[in-house]
């Protein structure tokens, strides 16, 4: 909930161009997600749903722009198929469940690819301007990668098709000027808050510095890490994509080059970002989401060509569907006690699927999408309601904040104690709707202690307070685990307790 906390803090600030995280200047992410989220908070109100609503809207726009780009080169049927594949793949659901800056880049990035491709195809100045505006918003969403992807994939396409003269079009200078103009507010905010370092960090270190080694960020992920993530993120279409990608690659080279193909942008749109991002010293799973629209187009284009292979495609999807549902519902039933109410929605969905399926029994392609969409919904329902929701009971920061609110605990000051808890302040602060202060052992020797203190800390922090001879009263102990590090030991009810950490809500007098 870090982004939600920063967005709420932005509402309390005096300058919308300056970002703060629990009172500290924040530079790590571009501002678009915070500007839009805070705007929604201001207009509609603060809630978890409103926090996720802009992400959903941007996701829908990404589907629309993927559809429009596909129409430049393919039939309406293929374009619609690409949109449906994107909307039904696992990445789409993940992006809306776990809000990231990536979706704030993907939608304008695809708009940029669409408009700029249309400009090079039809030479309409309005397309160039709209493409430049879109790219600037993609950069405000995720950083320079929002420029690199559209420019690189279209540039490589033009180069290999021997249309290099189009890259030298003088009017492109106007497009660059438009991009710079729309980036001025963000750049001004970075400069006035952080000086030259802010501009350098945003435009170079945070992105290219991870490849050159200038950035200290590194998590020792392998070069094939993001490819592995993609294979999961593109479910249930992964096998069909691999089939399509291999065939497209073979056909391109059999045709003696790329210039004989009307559309290779989606091909490069998958390969080029994957290579660039895989070279980074620091990689996270959501980085790969930017290639998903291009993968959807590649898959849709090949499905359209496989008009005599629909039964094979359908059987592949049935196999993938059975595998996905067996895994997720097997884990949910094994790991957590699920009441009868949990199974009502899956039963209703399955009955609805059977009814719709029988009505379209002669249309194999329609049946394919009915099956895939139903399975994707069932999978994500099982994942979110059967696994992730029970795991939320082991998220101590939010549980502690909710306990304070429910019990209506009133204290002069609420603190986070111990360095390990500093990073947990975001969700704690968000649910409390306030900024809490971080303190360490030196606080008690250098400051006059308030009459009533509420302290949130971990096991080490609690032990440290006892060593300081502080009078503490345990109000509540919470069990905690990290969502990003769920193990089989945690999922096993018999060994779960051994994986949990204790978090304390303390009254210090």
C-alpha positions as CSV (number, residue, x, y, z in Angstrom):
1,X,0.0,0.0,0.0
2,X,3.0,2.3,-0.4
3,X,1.6,4.0,-3.5
4,X,-1.8,4.6,-1.8
5,X,-0.1,6.1,1.3
6,X,2.0,8.4,-0.9
7,X,-1.1,9.5,-2.8
8,X,-3.0,10.3,0.3
9,X,0.0,12.2,1.7
10,X,0.1,14.2,-1.6
11,X,-3.4,15.4,-0.8
12,X,-2.1,16.9,2.5
13,X,0.9,18.5,0.8
14,X,1.3,22.0,-0.5
15,X,2.9,21.2,-3.9
16,X,1.6,18.4,-6.2
17,X,4.9,18.3,-7.9
18,X,6.7,17.1,-4.8
19,X,6.2,13.6,-3.5
20,X,6.7,12.4,0.1
21,X,6.7,9.0,1.8
22,X,5.9,9.3,5.5
23,X,7.3,12.8,5.5
24,X,10.5,11.9,3.6
25,X,11.1,13.1,0.1
26,X,10.3,10.4,-2.4
27,X,12.1,9.8,-5.7
28,X,11.9,6.1,-6.5
29,X,8.8,6.2,-8.9
30,X,7.5,8.7,-11.5
31,X,4.5,10.8,-10.4
32,X,1.7,9.8,-12.7
33,X,0.3,7.0,-10.5
34,X,0.3,9.4,-7.5
35,X,-1.3,12.3,-9.3
36,X,-4.1,10.2,-10.7
37,X,-4.7,8.2,-7.5
38,X,-4.8,11.4,-5.3
39,X,-7.2,13.0,-7.8
40,X,-9.5,10.0,-7.5
41,X,-9.2,10.1,-3.7
42,X,-10.0,13.8,-3.7
43,X,-13.1,13.5,-6.0
44,X,-14.6,10.2,-4.9
45,X,-13.0,9.4,-1.5
46,X,-10.3,7.2,0.0
47,X,-10.8,3.4,-0.1
48,X,-9.0,0.3,-1.4
49,X,-11.5,0.1,-4.3
50,X,-10.9,3.7,-5.4
51,X,-7.1,3.1,-5.1
52,X,-7.4,0.3,-7.6
53,X,-10.0,2.0,-9.9
54,X,-7.6,4.0,-12.0
55,X,-5.5,0.9,-12.6
56,X,-8.6,-0.8,-13.9
57,X,-9.4,2.1,-16.2
58,X,-5.8,2.2,-17.6
59,X,-6.1,-1.6,-18.1
60,X,-9.2,-1.1,-20.2
61,X,-7.4,1.6,-22.2
62,X,-4.5,-0.8,-22.8
63,X,-7.0,-3.3,-24.3
64,X,-8.6,-0.6,-26.5
65,X,-5.2,0.7,-27.8
66,X,-4.1,-2.9,-28.5
67,X,-7.2,-3.4,-30.5
68,X,-6.7,-0.1,-32.4
69,X,-3.1,-0.9,-33.2
70,X,-4.0,-4.4,-34.4
71,X,-6.6,-2.9,-36.8
72,X,-3.7,-1.2,-38.7
73,X,-2.4,-4.5,-39.9
74,X,-5.0,-7.2,-39.3
75,X,-8.7,-7.9,-39.7
76,X,-11.3,-6.7,-37.1
77,X,-11.7,-10.3,-36.0
78,X,-8.0,-10.7,-35.3
79,X,-7.9,-7.3,-33.5
80,X,-10.9,-8.3,-31.3
81,X,-9.2,-11.6,-30.6
82,X,-6.0,-9.8,-29.5
83,X,-8.1,-7.6,-27.1
84,X,-9.8,-10.7,-25.7
85,X,-6.5,-12.5,-25.2
86,X,-5.1,-9.5,-23.3
87,X,-8.2,-9.2,-21.2
88,X,-8.3,-12.9,-20.2
89,X,-4.6,-13.5,-19.5
90,X,-3.3,-13.8,-16.0
91,X,-1.2,-10.6,-16.2
92,X,-4.4,-8.5,-16.6
93,X,-5.8,-9.8,-13.4
94,X,-2.5,-9.4,-11.5
95,X,-2.1,-5.8,-12.6
96,X,-5.5,-4.9,-11.2
97,X,-5.1,-6.9,-8.0
98,X,-1.6,-5.7,-7.2
99,X,-1.4,-2.0,-8.4
100,X,2.0,-1.2,-10.0
101,X,3.3,1.7,-12.0
102,X,3.6,-0.6,-15.1
103,X,-0.1,-0.4,-16.1
104,X,0.2,3.4,-16.0
105,X,2.9,3.0,-18.7
106,X,1.4,0.2,-20.8
107,X,-1.8,2.0,-21.8
108,X,-0.1,5.2,-23.1
109,X,2.8,3.1,-24.5
110,X,0.3,1.1,-26.7
111,X,-1.4,4.4,-27.6
112,X,2.1,5.7,-28.6
113,X,2.8,2.6,-30.7
114,X,-0.6,2.8,-32.4
115,X,-0.4,6.6,-33.2
116,X,3.3,6.5,-34.3
117,X,2.8,3.4,-36.4
118,X,-0.2,5.1,-38.0
119,X,1.9,8.2,-38.7
120,X,4.6,6.2,-40.5
121,X,1.9,4.4,-42.5
122,X,-0.4,7.4,-43.4
123,X,1.8,10.4,-42.7
124,X,-0.8,12.3,-40.7
125,X,0.7,15.0,-38.5
126,X,-2.1,14.6,-35.9
127,X,-1.0,11.0,-35.4
128,X,2.6,12.2,-34.7
129,X,1.4,14.7,-32.1
130,X,-0.9,12.2,-30.4
131,X,1.8,9.6,-30.4
132,X,4.3,12.1,-28.8
133,X,1.7,13.0,-26.1
134,X,1.1,9.3,-25.4
135,X,4.8,8.6,-25.1
136,X,5.2,11.5,-22.6
137,X,2.5,10.0,-20.4
138,X,4.1,6.6,-20.7
139,X,7.4,8.2,-19.4
140,X,5.5,9.8,-16.5
141,X,4.0,6.4,-15.7
142,X,7.2,4.3,-15.6
143,X,10.2,6.4,-16.8
144,X,12.3,6.4,-19.9
145,X,11.3,2.8,-20.8
146,X,8.0,4.4,-21.9
147,X,9.9,6.1,-24.7
148,X,12.5,3.4,-25.4
149,X,9.9,0.7,-26.2
150,X,7.8,2.5,-28.8
151,X,10.8,4.2,-30.5
152,X,13.0,1.1,-30.5
153,X,10.4,-1.4,-31.8
154,X,9.1,0.9,-34.5
155,X,12.6,2.0,-35.4
156,X,13.9,-1.6,-35.7
157,X,10.8,-2.4,-37.9
158,X,11.5,0.6,-40.2
159,X,15.2,-0.3,-40.4
160,X,14.8,-3.9,-41.3
161,X,12.1,-3.1,-43.8
162,X,14.6,-0.7,-45.4
163,X,12.5,2.4,-44.6
164,X,15.4,4.2,-42.9
165,X,14.5,7.5,-44.7
166,X,11.3,7.7,-42.6
167,X,13.4,7.8,-39.4
168,X,15.1,11.0,-40.8
169,X,11.7,12.8,-41.2
170,X,12.2,16.4,-40.0
171,X,8.7,16.5,-38.5
172,X,9.9,14.0,-35.8
173,X,11.6,17.0,-34.2
174,X,8.1,18.4,-33.6
175,X,7.2,15.1,-31.9
176,X,10.3,15.4,-29.6
177,X,9.4,18.9,-28.7
178,X,5.8,17.8,-27.7
179,X,7.3,15.1,-25.5
180,X,9.6,17.6,-23.8
181,X,6.8,20.1,-23.3
182,X,4.6,17.5,-21.5
183,X,7.5,16.4,-19.4
184,X,8.2,19.9,-18.1
185,X,6.0,19.9,-15.0
186,X,7.4,16.6,-13.8
187,X,11.0,17.6,-14.6
188,X,10.5,21.0,-12.8
189,X,9.2,19.1,-9.7
190,X,12.2,16.8,-9.7
191,X,14.6,19.7,-10.0
192,X,13.0,21.9,-7.4
193,X,12.8,18.9,-4.9
194,X,16.1,17.1,-5.6
195,X,18.2,19.4,-7.9
196,X,20.1,18.0,-10.8
197,X,20.4,14.6,-9.0
198,X,16.6,14.2,-9.4
199,X,16.7,14.6,-13.1
200,X,19.8,12.4,-13.5
201,X,18.2,9.7,-11.3
202,X,14.9,9.7,-13.2
203,X,16.2,9.9,-16.8
204,X,19.3,7.7,-16.4
205,X,20.2,6.0,-13.2
206,X,16.9,4.4,-12.3
207,X,16.6,2.9,-15.8
208,X,19.8,2.7,-17.8
209,X,22.0,2.6,-14.7
210,X,20.7,-0.8,-13.8
211,X,22.1,-2.1,-17.1
212,X,25.4,-0.1,-17.1
213,X,26.0,-0.9,-13.4
214,X,25.8,2.7,-12.3
215,X,22.8,1.8,-10.1
216,X,23.4,0.0,-6.8
217,X,20.1,-1.9,-7.2
218,X,20.7,-5.6,-7.7
219,X,18.8,-8.7,-6.8
220,X,20.9,-11.3,-8.6
221,X,18.1,-12.5,-10.8
222,X,19.1,-14.6,-13.8
223,X,18.9,-13.5,-17.4
224,X,16.0,-15.8,-18.0
225,X,14.0,-14.7,-14.9
226,X,11.6,-12.4,-16.7
227,X,11.0,-15.0,-19.4
228,X,9.9,-17.5,-16.7
229,X,7.6,-14.9,-15.2
230,X,6.0,-14.2,-18.6
231,X,5.2,-17.9,-19.1
232,X,3.1,-17.7,-16.0
233,X,1.7,-14.2,-16.6
234,X,0.4,-15.1,-20.0
235,X,-1.6,-18.1,-18.9
236,X,-3.8,-19.7,-20.1
237,X,-2.5,-18.6,-23.5
238,X,1.2,-19.5,-22.9
239,X,1.4,-22.7,-25.0
240,X,-0.4,-21.1,-27.9
241,X,1.9,-18.1,-27.8
242,X,5.0,-20.3,-27.9
243,X,3.6,-22.1,-30.8
244,X,2.8,-18.8,-32.6
245,X,6.1,-17.2,-31.8
246,X,8.1,-20.2,-33.1
247,X,6.0,-20.2,-36.3
248,X,6.3,-16.5,-36.8
249,X,10.1,-16.7,-36.3
250,X,10.4,-19.6,-38.8
251,X,8.2,-17.9,-41.4
252,X,10.0,-14.6,-41.2
253,X,13.4,-16.2,-41.9
254,X,11.9,-18.5,-44.5
255,X,10.5,-15.4,-46.3
256,X,14.1,-14.1,-46.5
257,X,13.8,-11.3,-44.1
258,X,11.5,-9.0,-42.3
259,X,10.7,-6.7,-45.2
260,X,8.3,-9.2,-46.7
261,X,6.1,-9.0,-43.6
262,X,3.5,-6.2,-43.2
263,X,3.6,-6.2,-39.4
264,X,6.6,-7.1,-37.3
265,X,6.2,-4.5,-34.6
266,X,4.5,-6.9,-32.3
267,X,7.3,-9.4,-32.8
268,X,9.9,-6.8,-31.8
269,X,7.6,-5.4,-29.2
270,X,8.0,-8.8,-27.4
271,X,11.7,-9.5,-28.1
272,X,13.3,-6.0,-27.7
273,X,11.8,-5.1,-24.2
274,X,12.4,-8.7,-23.0
275,X,16.1,-8.4,-23.9
276,X,16.5,-4.9,-22.5
277,X,14.8,-5.7,-19.2
278,X,16.6,-9.0,-18.9
279,X,20.0,-7.2,-19.0
280,X,19.0,-5.2,-15.9
281,X,20.8,-6.0,-12.7
282,X,17.5,-5.6,-10.8
283,X,14.4,-7.3,-12.0
284,X,10.9,-7.7,-10.5
285,X,8.1,-9.9,-11.9
286,X,5.8,-7.0,-13.0
287,X,8.5,-5.6,-15.3
288,X,7.5,-8.1,-17.9
289,X,3.9,-6.9,-18.2
290,X,4.8,-4.4,-20.9
291,X,5.3,-7.2,-23.5
292,X,1.9,-8.8,-22.8
293,X,-0.1,-6.7,-25.4
294,X,2.4,-7.6,-28.1
295,X,2.3,-11.3,-27.2
296,X,-1.5,-11.0,-27.4
297,X,-1.3,-9.7,-31.0
298,X,1.2,-12.4,-32.0
299,X,-1.1,-15.1,-30.6
300,X,-4.2,-13.7,-32.1
301,X,-2.7,-13.4,-35.6
302,X,-1.6,-17.0,-35.6
303,X,-4.9,-18.3,-34.3
304,X,-6.6,-16.5,-37.2
305,X,-4.3,-18.3,-39.6
306,X,-4.9,-21.7,-37.9
307,X,-8.4,-21.9,-39.2
308,X,-8.1,-25.7,-39.7
309,X,-6.5,-26.3,-36.3
310,X,-9.2,-24.9,-34.0
311,X,-9.9,-28.3,-32.5
312,X,-6.2,-28.8,-31.6
313,X,-6.1,-25.3,-30.1
314,X,-9.3,-26.0,-28.2
315,X,-7.8,-29.3,-26.8
316,X,-4.6,-27.5,-25.7
317,X,-6.7,-24.9,-23.8
318,X,-8.7,-27.6,-22.1
319,X,-5.4,-29.2,-20.9
320,X,-4.0,-25.9,-19.7
321,X,-7.3,-25.1,-18.0
322,X,-7.5,-28.4,-16.1
323,X,-3.9,-27.9,-15.0
324,X,-4.4,-24.4,-13.8
325,X,-7.6,-25.1,-11.8
326,X,-6.2,-28.3,-10.3
327,X,-3.2,-26.4,-9.0
328,X,-4.9,-23.4,-7.5
329,X,-7.9,-25.1,-6.0
330,X,-5.8,-27.9,-4.7
331,X,-3.5,-25.5,-2.9
332,X,-6.5,-23.5,-1.5
333,X,-8.3,-26.6,-0.1
334,X,-5.0,-28.0,1.3
335,X,-3.8,-24.8,2.9
336,X,-6.8,-23.1,4.4
337,X,-10.2,-24.0,5.8
338,X,-12.8,-22.9,3.2
339,X,-16.5,-22.7,4.0
340,X,-19.3,-23.8,1.7
341,X,-19.8,-20.1,0.7
342,X,-16.4,-20.2,-1.0
343,X,-17.7,-22.7,-3.6
344,X,-20.9,-20.9,-4.5
345,X,-19.4,-18.6,-7.1
346,X,-17.4,-21.3,-8.8
347,X,-20.5,-23.5,-9.1
348,X,-22.5,-20.7,-10.5
349,X,-19.7,-19.9,-13.0
350,X,-19.4,-23.5,-14.1
351,X,-23.2,-23.8,-14.6
352,X,-23.2,-20.5,-16.6
353,X,-20.3,-21.8,-18.7
354,X,-22.1,-25.0,-19.6
355,X,-25.2,-23.1,-20.6
356,X,-23.4,-20.6,-22.8
357,X,-21.0,-23.4,-24.2
358,X,-24.0,-25.5,-25.3
359,X,-25.5,-22.5,-27.1
360,X,-22.4,-22.0,-29.1
361,X,-21.5,-25.7,-29.7
362,X,-20.9,-25.2,-33.5
363,X,-18.6,-22.1,-33.2
364,X,-15.3,-23.5,-32.1
365,X,-13.5,-20.1,-31.8
366,X,-16.3,-18.7,-29.7
367,X,-16.3,-21.7,-27.5
368,X,-12.5,-21.3,-27.1
369,X,-12.9,-17.8,-25.6
370,X,-15.9,-18.8,-23.5
371,X,-13.8,-21.6,-22.0
372,X,-10.6,-19.5,-21.5
373,X,-12.4,-16.5,-20.0
374,X,-14.4,-18.8,-17.6
375,X,-11.2,-20.6,-16.5
376,X,-9.3,-17.4,-16.0
377,X,-12.1,-16.0,-13.8
378,X,-12.3,-19.3,-11.8
379,X,-8.5,-19.4,-11.5
380,X,-8.2,-15.9,-10.1
381,X,-11.2,-16.3,-7.9
382,X,-9.5,-19.4,-6.3
383,X,-6.2,-17.6,-6.1
384,X,-7.5,-14.4,-4.6
385,X,-10.3,-15.6,-2.4
386,X,-9.0,-19.1,-1.6
387,X,-5.3,-18.2,-1.1
388,X,-4.4,-14.5,-1.0
389,X,-7.4,-13.4,1.2
390,X,-6.5,-15.9,4.0
391,X,-2.9,-14.8,3.7
392,X,-4.0,-11.2,4.5
393,X,-4.8,-12.5,8.0
394,X,-1.0,-12.8,8.4
395,X,-0.2,-9.2,7.3
396,X,0.6,-7.7,10.7
397,X,0.9,-3.9,9.7
398,X,-2.7,-3.7,8.3
399,X,-4.1,-6.0,11.0
400,X,-2.5,-3.8,13.7
401,X,-3.8,-0.6,12.2
402,X,-7.3,-2.1,11.9
403,X,-7.1,-3.3,15.5
404,X,-6.3,0.3,16.7
405,X,-9.3,1.6,14.8
406,X,-11.7,-1.1,15.9
407,X,-10.7,-0.8,19.5
408,X,-10.7,3.1,19.3
409,X,-7.4,3.3,21.0
410,X,-6.4,6.8,21.8
411,X,-2.7,7.7,22.4
412,X,-0.8,10.9,22.3
413,X,1.7,9.4,19.9
414,X,2.0,6.3,17.7
415,X,5.4,5.1,16.7
416,X,7.2,2.4,14.7
417,X,10.2,1.1,16.6
418,X,13.2,-0.7,15.2
419,X,14.8,-0.4,11.7
420,X,13.0,-3.6,10.4
421,X,9.6,-2.0,10.8
422,X,10.4,1.2,8.9
423,X,9.5,-0.3,5.6
424,X,6.2,-1.6,7.0
425,X,5.0,1.9,7.8
426,X,3.2,2.4,4.5
427,X,0.3,0.0,4.9
428,X,0.3,0.8,8.7
429,X,0.0,4.5,7.9
430,X,-2.5,4.1,5.1
431,X,-5.0,2.2,7.2
432,X,-4.5,4.5,10.1
433,X,-4.9,7.6,7.8
434,X,-1.9,9.3,9.5
435,X,1.9,9.5,9.3
436,X,3.5,7.7,12.2
437,X,7.0,8.4,13.4
438,X,9.9,6.0,13.3
439,X,12.1,5.9,16.4
440,X,15.0,3.8,17.6
441,X,16.7,3.2,21.0
442,X,18.3,6.7,21.0
443,X,14.9,8.3,21.2
444,X,14.4,7.2,24.8
445,X,17.7,8.7,25.9
446,X,17.5,12.0,23.9
447,X,13.8,12.8,24.1
448,X,11.2,13.3,26.8
449,X,8.8,10.4,26.6
450,X,5.1,11.3,26.1
451,X,2.6,10.2,28.7
452,X,1.0,7.7,26.4
453,X,2.9,5.9,23.6
454,X,1.6,3.3,21.2
455,X,4.4,1.3,19.6
456,X,4.3,-1.2,16.7
457,X,7.4,-3.4,16.5
458,X,8.7,-6.9,15.8
459,X,10.4,-9.5,18.0
460,X,13.8,-7.8,18.0
461,X,12.2,-4.4,18.8
462,X,10.3,-5.9,21.7
463,X,13.4,-7.5,23.1
464,X,15.3,-4.2,22.7
465,X,12.7,-2.3,24.6
466,X,12.9,-4.8,27.4
467,X,16.7,-4.3,27.6
468,X,16.1,-0.6,27.8
469,X,14.0,-1.2,31.0
470,X,11.0,0.4,29.4
471,X,7.7,-0.3,30.9
472,X,5.7,-1.9,28.1
473,X,2.3,-3.6,28.1
474,X,1.4,-5.9,25.3
475,X,-1.9,-5.0,23.8
476,X,-1.9,-7.5,20.9
477,X,0.4,-9.9,19.2
478,X,0.0,-10.5,15.5
479,X,1.4,-13.2,13.3
480,X,3.1,-12.1,10.1
481,X,4.5,-13.4,6.9
482,X,5.7,-11.8,3.7
483,X,3.4,-12.3,0.7
484,X,6.4,-12.3,-1.6
485,X,8.0,-15.2,0.2
486,X,5.2,-17.7,0.7
487,X,6.7,-21.2,1.1
488,X,5.3,-24.7,1.2
489,X,6.0,-24.7,4.9
490,X,3.6,-21.8,5.3
491,X,1.0,-23.4,3.1
492,X,1.2,-26.6,5.2
493,X,-1.1,-26.0,8.2
494,X,1.1,-28.3,10.2
495,X,4.3,-26.3,9.8
496,X,2.9,-22.8,9.2
497,X,3.4,-21.6,12.8
498,X,7.2,-22.2,12.4
499,X,7.3,-19.7,9.5
500,X,5.5,-16.9,11.1
501,X,7.1,-13.8,12.8
502,X,5.6,-12.1,15.8
503,X,4.7,-8.4,15.7
504,X,3.7,-6.5,18.8
505,X,1.3,-3.6,19.5
506,X,2.6,-2.1,22.8
507,X,1.6,0.5,25.3
508,X,4.7,2.2,26.6
509,X,4.3,4.1,29.9
